[in-house]
Amino acid sequence: MGKKKKIAVADFITIQRQNFQHFLNVGMVSEIELRNSISHAGVELVLYPEYSQFCRSESSMKSAIANGRTYGCRLYVPGQLIHQDSKVSKFQWILLGTVPLMNRRGHFILNGSARVIINQMVRSPGIYYAEKITRKTKKGKKKKKGKIVMIRTVYADLISQRGTWLRFETSPGGQPFVQMKRTPKIPVSLLLQAMGLSTTTITQRLSMAQGLSMREEDLMTQGLVKRHWFPDSTEMGFAQELVRDLETFYRKTGKQYRLQEWALISLYALTHPKCELMEITPEMGKRFLFRKFLNPKTYDLGLLGRSRLNQRFNLGISTNTRILTAEDILKITEHLGEVFHRTAVPDDIDHLKNRRIRSSAELIQNQFALGLTRFEKVIHERLTRANSGITLSNLVTTKPINAAFREFFGSSQLSQFLDQTNPLAEITHKRRFTSLGPSGVSRETAGMAIRGIHPTHYGRICPIETPEGKNAGLVNSPTMFTRISQDGFLQSPFQKVFKGQAQPEIFYLTADQEEKFMVAPGDLNLDKLRFLEQKFFPARCDQDFLNIKSNSIHFLSLSSFQMISIATSLIPFFEHDDANRALMGSNMQRQAVPLLNPEKPIVGTGYESRVVSDSGHSINARFSGYVTFVSCEEIQVYSLIPATKKSPFPFFEGSEPNHNFKNSLKNPSHGWKYELKTITYPLESVSRSNQDTYQFERPLVQEGQWIQKGEALADGSASADGSLALGKNILIGYLPWEGYNFEDAILISERLVKQDLYTSLHVEKYDMDFKDTRFGKEQLTPSIPDLPKRNQKLLDERGIIKLGSWVKEGDVLVGKITPIEKKKLSPHERLLYDIVGKQVQDVKDTSLRVPKGLVARVVKIRLFDEDGRCYETSIKGKATSTRILDPNKKSQMAQLAEIGKFIIQKKRRKTQQHPHFPNSFYFLFKMRKRQMGQPNATSSNLKKAILEQEGRESGIGQKKREKDFPLLGRKTIQRVQLLLAEKRRIQVGDKMAGRHGNKGIVSRIVPKHDMPFLPDGTPLDLVLNPLGVPSRMNVGQIYECLLGFAGSCLHEHYQIMPFDEMVGAQTSRSIVYSKLLKARKRTGKKWLFNPNFPGKVKLFDGRTGEPFDQHVTVGQSYILKLVHQVDEKIHARSTGPYSLVTQQPLRGRSKHGGQRVGEMEVWALEGFGAAFTLQELLTVKSDDMKGRYQVMDAILTDKPMQLGTPESFKVLIRELQSLCLDIGVFVLTTKEVKPIDPMKGVTGKPIESVKW
């Protein structure tokens, strides 16, 4: 086999970051340019977006998360207010609003929480033809049955980037109509006449396509309407009425309208049926037509839509003309006739050439455009009410754009709470795209066609990873190598093949480009010169599979990873799994909880390190160098970095706007190219994710170690040695054990609990606000009455729990007393208080206490004062590094330091000395900058700075200062925020899973000595049911189990490529058996590989010591602990809320609801004869409103319960009575039968005393 070519995989988060940069640099400017001039009543506001600037964010990302703020920057645009009468103009920087910023990891910080904007897959702008066949029953003559007739309808959807979508449709007779949303059908000829086309042109063009005959003199006559505009009999009544109204209108007004004006009146009358025809004028129709299709601000085909229309119909319309033209409608209608007459085929709507990705940046740009539209409307309103002395400060407001961003990020279906369970979950969430949302499909109406796998998905959309349930097929993940083109189409890389030889060039092809070439799979063997063998190979062309010669192949796929997503690529041997189980394995890896001591898998695929590095959960070295200092707080590296020149004007440094996304290095100096410098990498000690998992960073390097650029310096909470580590390699066996692993239940050893192998850390956040009440201010104090001494020692002098304290249920976290109104005492109560010597309490204890069942440690304390300042203290971890710095390296580093000093001194002599600037200049310049408060400017934009200064001096544009800490309410004077870390060990009820979709619930924890053990005495850690493998068809777990067993004996780690059959037949089995045989020879344990029972060993029962009857499959498998933990699931209800309508308990743990007893549960209780239990469940525990209040009294007084009538029974009686059935309820006694009113319930004797 020839030498493999290494492929550089792009950063996995590029999809998010690159598009957002394009929005900041291009998209935002283009949107402002569309509305850069707003004028009204002789006053004009002109914006200059090409000079727009972003101010640096006031707070860092860490402080934004801690303070609950939004991480963003202010957008300033130069504006000019021109008074047309006096010709007076004023310049000023205008604050348009605050734009949320995307950080380097590809998500946003909104109100202190990480959020991500999901990319949306929608139909691309353009025209799409389709057909539908409906069944219709024709009425028969007299008593004859009606015939079922199949009616074929052809339609075309014109999708625009902005504005109304149009549907062109044919009647059964082939007549064309056009329809907008919530409007009746409009004849195409009517729309064309309204747009100014002559009848001759319409008849010539449409008759060629549709077979229509039209005469110019028939316009606006009843015959024409009957024959052409409304040919269907169902529309005839409305047509005759319209013509009659038009003739009456013509006789009354006596006006002579042209043909186009008649068409405009008719168009407006059709689309506005509630409007009086006598009130409609041609101008109203013209305004309607302009607003819908001819105004670039309200209707835009987009550059892509216009180019696709031009390409499809061979039009020569300029790409700058993005509105709908009459020629477009004629061409669309002509092709509609061809599809109707079957001379052309309909489009494949699910083809990826017809679907594009609306990136997160495009969605934000659309919202920004919406904010600008509101901004323009507000300016118009203010100009209408303004007087002659209007100024920019009174005219401009930031509310429209800020509100638009707030609405989108806070309530849009595409703005989601970031899944931060582990790095894989985070990176997958950012790459995902959905077909739901605005302008998308609905999960209720989406069929199998849009959910299914299309041939064009190869290399672009993963066929495996998608959610289960209602969103299956509607939410997808891109494949590993997928790239999004500038137009939003998915591209996949392919390797060029020329005359049978693979070329080094790589081409990214879209789905429609790929169909034109012969594409072969990527697992073909190449020789040393990268030639294919001279034989036939399978290839794909235009969705057909062929066998062709190697010389006819145009492209090769790059890798076997090309067709799957990131999560699926982390499953070894996944080609041996059923697709449904591989889907479950991909999804459950994202649900894995980071463990206390992460461990990377023995059997991996090679992409584990890329997931961690690209997700931003590890720290990588920016430059090569020596590690000089390592602690739990920071890592210092002594590196040789490119030198930078220092400008004497730091305020005007740089030539581009500061978007916080540029390289932090400035222009290289003209002197020395490099300098020696110590780079400090800070480490995060304690942080909380959105899913309450514990996030921290621990050093991975040692002092004195040489590191290369890009090498991992620190691990995250879910990584080990720079690789993704979500679970543990544990010894498992496949055998039944006393029925405890029935139906996918899992039996685990006590060792997993005692050694904290599956122990995870979870962080809970608790807030306590101190408010100013009408009786006084709430106080933070340690003096709390009746507080135990142990808890008093845990509080500091302020009344806050000490950092690092272990707390349990009921302990006080924050001491707080609230003033209350003094109780008015009666004379005898006052006497009693005087005798006892007790005073009336005017405060009550409202302290924050640890909730039930929680044992945790205080890891971080934040205190916010009234001014919004935050004081934070957090617990420090321990550095695991050891010093290996020897004396020789110390001397070498000292020499490097001296060289560095010399270089820096020389550099200063060349570039940094400016004797003609006094020292006070820099201070005065900084003070002037602070007073001006203007955004970062460049040396080429000094004119803008002068205009800004002029505006400030004249009192124009003074922006209101925002409140420093918006989270504190108006009456809140102080806030204490605590982070508590809780240890959760594995326990019965927790969910565990492998990487192949093999999941289960822990059913029992068995002592170590009772677990089955190997011939050398090693007990198993986990026992799985062997019946979970054959029916699920996920055999990949067996390969992983056995290869992991061999790797643990050989102390080796493996990276497995999928689809390894390219090397030879049954390669996976050969690799596993060879490694087991190698482990047997190296360790001397013959039972590791038995040729008679390969992959199985003799296992012994830990309780009896006797061997099991059959050999058992045993190995090392990578098992995950999932986020579905029993502590968050277990729930019981005694009392709680009831539904207002049904009077039955609510459902769900969050609402403290009850468990539903359905029809089958009633049958089960009936079968067991539990009559009284069943009666309680259906009455007092459900919707017996009277009985539920009498239960407690009956229990305390030891009396029989008064069971009333449930509300559901009353509903049943009323429903039967509504069907005119005389339904009554009677009580049978010894003497007579008494009717009762079920609406009032059974009254009288208890149920035990009733005799039947």
GIHUSUL-V393591 format. One record per pair of residues at least 12 apart in sequence whose ideal C-beta (glycine too) atoms are under 6 Angstrom apart, sorted by the first residue. I is the first residue (numbers start at 1). GAP is how many residues later the second one is. Records with the same first field share a line. If there is no record, write none. Layout:
BEGIN
I: GAP / GAP
END
This chain:
BEGIN
1: 524
2: 524 / 525 / 526 / 528
7: 551
11: 603
12: 415 / 602
13: 93 / 417 / 601
15: 416
16: 90 / 414
17: 89
19: 340 / 342
20: 82 / 341
21: 640
22: 339
23: 338 / 341 / 342
24: 635
27: 338
29: 20
31: 337 / 338 / 341
32: 15 / 17
33: 16
35: 337 / 341
38: 338 / 341
40: 340 / 343
41: 342
42: 42 / 43
43: 40 / 340
44: 38
45: 36
46: 34
47: 30 / 32
48: 30
49: 28
51: 27 / 893
52: 25
53: 23 / 604 / 882
54: 19 / 603 / 605
55: 18 / 19 / 880
57: 16
61: 42 / 48
64: 45
65: 47
66: 804
67: 803
68: 43 / 44 / 899
70: 30 / 40
71: 30 / 38
72: 26 / 27 / 28 / 29
73: 28
74: 21 / 24
75: 21 / 24
76: 17 / 19 / 859
77: 17 / 19
78: 866
79: 13 / 15
81: 311
91: 856
92: 300 / 859 / 864 / 865
93: 855
94: 302
95: 303 / 864
96: 305
97: 301 / 304 / 305
98: 304
105: 511
106: 324
107: 311
110: 299
114: 304 / 576
115: 300 / 303
116: 300 / 302 / 313 / 314
117: 243 / 297 / 298
118: 296 / 298 / 314 / 316
119: 238 / 240 / 241 / 314
120: 238 / 294 / 314 / 317
121: 234 / 236 / 312 / 314
122: 236 / 317 / 318
123: 36 / 232
124: 230 / 232
125: 34 / 35 / 36 / 176 / 177 / 179 / 180
126: 179 / 182
127: 29 / 31 / 205
128: 29 / 219 / 221
129: 27 / 210 / 217 / 218
130: 216
131: 23 / 215
132: 21
133: 17 / 19
134: 17
135: 13
136: 13 / 15
151: 21
154: 16 / 185 / 186
155: 12 / 14
156: 12 / 176 / 180
160: 141
161: 139 / 141 / 144
162: 138
163: 135 / 136
164: 16 / 128
166: 12
167: 12
168: 164 / 168
170: 170
171: 61
173: 58
174: 36 / 166
175: 56
176: 12 / 157
178: 13
183: 88
184: 86
186: 84
187: 42
188: 145
189: 13
190: 39 / 73 / 76
192: 134
193: 70
194: 69 / 70 / 73 / 95
195: 131
196: 64
197: 129
199: 17 / 20
205: 125
209: 125 / 128
210: 127
219: 40
220: 42
222: 21
225: 14 / 18
245: 32
249: 28
261: 21
264: 18 / 21 / 22
265: 15 / 17 / 20
267: 18
268: 12 / 16 / 17 / 20
293: 31
294: 29
299: 24
300: 22
301: 21
303: 16
304: 183
306: 13 / 16
307: 12
313: 18
350: 99 / 104
351: 105
352: 104 / 138 / 159
353: 158 / 159
356: 132 / 133
357: 76 / 127 / 131
363: 51
367: 37 / 41
370: 34
371: 29 / 30 / 33
374: 26
375: 25
378: 22
382: 13
391: 565
392: 564 / 565
393: 563 / 564 / 565
413: 24
414: 23
417: 273
418: 272
420: 269 / 270 / 271
421: 270 / 702
422: 170 / 172 / 296 / 304
423: 188 / 189 / 192 / 194 / 295
424: 165 / 166 / 187
425: 165
426: 189
427: 184 / 188
428: 139 / 162
431: 47
432: 45
434: 41
435: 39
436: 38
443: 27
446: 28
451: 22
455: 88
456: 55
458: 105
459: 20 / 33 / 103 / 104
460: 22 / 30 / 32
461: 15
462: 15 / 17 / 102 / 103
464: 104 / 118 / 119 / 122
465: 12 / 100 / 102 / 103 / 121
477: 88
479: 86
480: 81 / 86 / 89
481: 12 / 81
483: 25
489: 21
491: 17 / 19
493: 13 / 15 / 65
494: 13 / 15 / 61
495: 61 / 63
497: 56 / 59
499: 52
500: 31 / 32 / 50 / 51
501: 29 / 30
502: 24 / 28 / 54
515: 27
517: 37 / 38
518: 21 / 23 / 30 / 34 / 35 / 36
519: 21 / 36
520: 17 / 19 / 33 / 36
521: 36
522: 34 / 35 / 36 / 37
523: 37 / 536 / 539
532: 18
539: 14
560: 498 / 499
567: 19 / 22
568: 18
569: 36 / 38
570: 35
571: 14 / 424
572: 31 / 33 / 468 / 484
573: 463 / 466 / 467 / 495
574: 462 / 484
575: 483 / 484
576: 459 / 460
577: 419 / 457 / 459
578: 455 / 456
581: 415 / 416 / 451 / 453
584: 413
585: 410 / 411 / 412
588: 405
591: 531 / 532
592: 134 / 528
593: 167 / 528 / 530
594: 99 / 123 / 124
595: 165
596: 160 / 163
598: 122 / 127
599: 121 / 126 / 129
600: 120 / 123 / 125
601: 517
602: 127 / 442 / 445 / 451
603: 437 / 440 / 441 / 451
604: 451
605: 451
606: 449
608: 115 / 116
609: 113 / 114
611: 113
612: 107 / 112
617: 99
618: 94 / 98 / 101
619: 62 / 94 / 95
620: 90 / 92
621: 86 / 88 / 90 / 92
623: 16 / 18 / 86
624: 84 / 85
625: 12 / 13 / 14
626: 12 / 80
627: 74 / 76 / 78
630: 69 / 73 / 249 / 251
631: 248
632: 244 / 245 / 246 / 247
633: 50
634: 46 / 48 / 49
635: 46 / 64 / 78
636: 42 / 44
637: 42
638: 40
639: 40
640: 34 / 36
641: 36
642: 26 / 32
643: 26 / 29 / 30 / 31 / 32
644: 21 / 22
645: 24 / 266
646: 266
648: 266 / 269
651: 278
652: 287
655: 283
658: 278
669: 242
671: 236 / 239 / 240
672: 231 / 235
675: 228
676: 220 / 224
681: 32
683: 14 / 31
684: 13
685: 189 / 191 / 192
686: 173 / 174 / 188
688: 75 / 291
692: 70 / 71
694: 23 / 67 / 69
695: 22
696: 21
697: 17 / 19
698: 17
699: 15 / 180 / 182
700: 12 / 13 / 14 / 15
701: 12
702: 179 / 180 / 182
703: 180 / 182
704: 180 / 181 / 185
726: 394
727: 391 / 392 / 393
728: 29
729: 387 / 389
730: 291 / 292 / 389
731: 289 / 290 / 385
732: 290 / 292 / 385
733: 287 / 290 / 379 / 381
734: 290 / 292 / 379
735: 377
737: 286
740: 263 / 264
741: 282 / 284
744: 256 / 284
745: 255 / 256 / 258
746: 246 / 254 / 256
747: 257 / 276
748: 254 / 257 / 274
749: 259 / 262 / 272
750: 255 / 257 / 258
751: 257
752: 234
753: 232 / 233
758: 228 / 363
759: 224 / 226
760: 224
761: 220
762: 220 / 222
763: 216 / 218
764: 216
765: 214
766: 212
767: 210
768: 46 / 80 / 208
769: 203 / 206
770: 203 / 204
771: 200 / 201
772: 199 / 201
775: 44
776: 43
778: 38 / 40
779: 38
780: 18 / 19
781: 18 / 34 / 36
782: 13 / 17 / 33
784: 31 / 61 / 63
791: 20 / 21
799: 16
800: 14
801: 12 / 57
803: 55 / 58 / 70 / 72
804: 71
805: 53
806: 51
807: 43
808: 47
809: 41 / 43
810: 39
811: 39
812: 35 / 37
813: 35 / 165
814: 34 / 162
815: 32
816: 30 / 31
817: 26
818: 26 / 28
819: 24
820: 24
822: 18 / 20
823: 17
856: 124 / 125 / 126
857: 124
858: 122
859: 16 / 120 / 122
860: 14 / 119
861: 12 / 117
862: 115
863: 113
864: 111
866: 107
868: 96 / 97
934: 14
988: 14
989: 137
990: 12 / 135 / 136
991: 131 / 133
992: 127 / 129
993: 127 / 129
994: 43 / 123 / 125
996: 38 / 40 / 41
997: 37
998: 39
1009: 93
1010: 92 / 93
1011: 91
1012: 87 / 90
1013: 87 / 89
1015: 72
1039: 29 / 33
1040: 77
1041: 74 / 76
1042: 30 / 53 / 73
1043: 29 / 32
1044: 71 / 72 / 73
1045: 70 / 71
1046: 29 / 30 / 33
1048: 68
1049: 30 / 34
1050: 29
1073: 21
1076: 12 / 13
1077: 12
1093: 18
1095: 18
1096: 15 / 16 / 17
1097: 17
1098: 13
1099: 13
1131: 18
1133: 21
1136: 16
1143: 40 / 42 / 64
1144: 38 / 39
1157: 20
1179: 24 / 27
1183: 23 / 24 / 25
1184: 20 / 22
1186: 18 / 55
1187: 16 / 17
1190: 12
1200: 46 / 48
1203: 44
1204: 37
1205: 33 / 36
1210: 28 / 29
1213: 25
1225: 13
1228: 24
1230: 21
END
